[in-house]
Amino acid sequence: MAENRASADGTGYGEGVPCWVDAQLPDVAAGRRFYGELFGWTFRDASGGSVWALRDGEPVAGLGRKTDGRMPTVWTVYFATPDIEGLADRIWAAGGQVVTAPMPVADLGTSALVTDPEGAVFALWEPAGHQGFGVRHKPGAFAWAELYARDTEAANTFYGGLFHDALFGPGAHPDFGRAPVADVFPAEMPPHFLVHFQVADCEAALGTVGRLGGRVQAPPFETSYGKVAVVTDNQGASFAVLERPER
């Protein structure tokens, strides 16, 4: 699976392109304080107690309140699609699962929660009023999504078939990749997607995470797409900070 970058003009995303991320948190107000200081985000209220995070006035992420305490505190990546029903059917046919059937989100679009055959959870987004990220690949915005899988060849087959054009089509510049779980996490860690946010200075970001009550899961390591560290926020949601090499 390719591991290079994509740019976006904020006008829409092709099928298979990561187009949005959100976190489900026990305390949205605490999330606002943590991420606002870490990334310089400002916030706009949304429905149901959720908020949109903004960078320079453009949407970059969502923070929502967990409605069920048994659910994990996590960041979720959404992949764009023009046909969410058809894509959900293809995921099921390829061995994945549809956890939450497609449902409208006000007049913003339609979402669904799904898994790949190994159980890694991700979401789908068919846009209406909300296309997704207004900005990405800049400090304080989404930069990359890495799938940590147990069977990387099976992941290549599943996602390569599902999102072939986004990954391998003419002019494709995918901004998600995959790696074995054991490269960074203990072998017992389940397969999962890890959302990466870009920062200007990885070490400085880790200092801020610690000061705000978060912790470092994996100290900085080098990848083909930059210097990465894995952290958790002060409520337990894991994500990564990514320092891009100078161009």
URSULMO-V409372 format. One record per backbone hydrogen bond with DSSP energy under -1.0 kcal/mol. NH is the residue of the N-H (numbers start at 0). CO is the residue of the C=O. Records with the same first field share a line. If there is no record, write none. Layout:
NH = CO + CO
This chain:
15 = 79
16 = 13
18 = 77
19 = 77
21 = 75
22 = 61
23 = 73
24 = 63
30 = 26
31 = 27
32 = 28
33 = 29
34 = 30
35 = 31
36 = 32
37 = 33
38 = 34
39 = 35
41 = 53
43 = 51
45 = 49
49 = 46
50 = 62
51 = 43
52 = 60
53 = 41
54 = 57
57 = 54
59 = 52
60 = 52
61 = 20
62 = 50
63 = 22
65 = 24
70 = 67
75 = 21
77 = 19
78 = 122
79 = 16
80 = 124
86 = 82
87 = 83
88 = 84
89 = 85
90 = 86
91 = 87
92 = 88
93 = 89
94 = 91
95 = 90
96 = 114
98 = 112
99 = 112
102 = 110
104 = 108
107 = 104
109 = 125
110 = 102
111 = 123
112 = 99
113 = 121
114 = 96
115 = 119
118 = 115
121 = 113
122 = 76
123 = 111
124 = 78
125 = 109
127 = 107
128 = 106
129 = 107
132 = 18
133 = 58
136 = 141
139 = 197
140 = 137
142 = 195
143 = 195
144 = 174
145 = 193
146 = 176
147 = 191
148 = 178
154 = 150
155 = 151
156 = 152
157 = 153
158 = 154
159 = 155
160 = 156
161 = 157
162 = 158
166 = 162
167 = 163
168 = 164
171 = 168
176 = 144
178 = 146
180 = 148
182 = 179
183 = 180
184 = 180
188 = 185
191 = 147
193 = 145
195 = 143
196 = 239
197 = 140
198 = 241
204 = 200
205 = 201
206 = 202
207 = 203
208 = 204
209 = 205
210 = 206
211 = 207
212 = 209
213 = 208
214 = 231
216 = 229
217 = 229
220 = 227
222 = 225
225 = 222
226 = 242
227 = 220
228 = 240
229 = 217
230 = 238
231 = 214
232 = 236
235 = 232
238 = 230
239 = 194
240 = 228
241 = 196
242 = 226
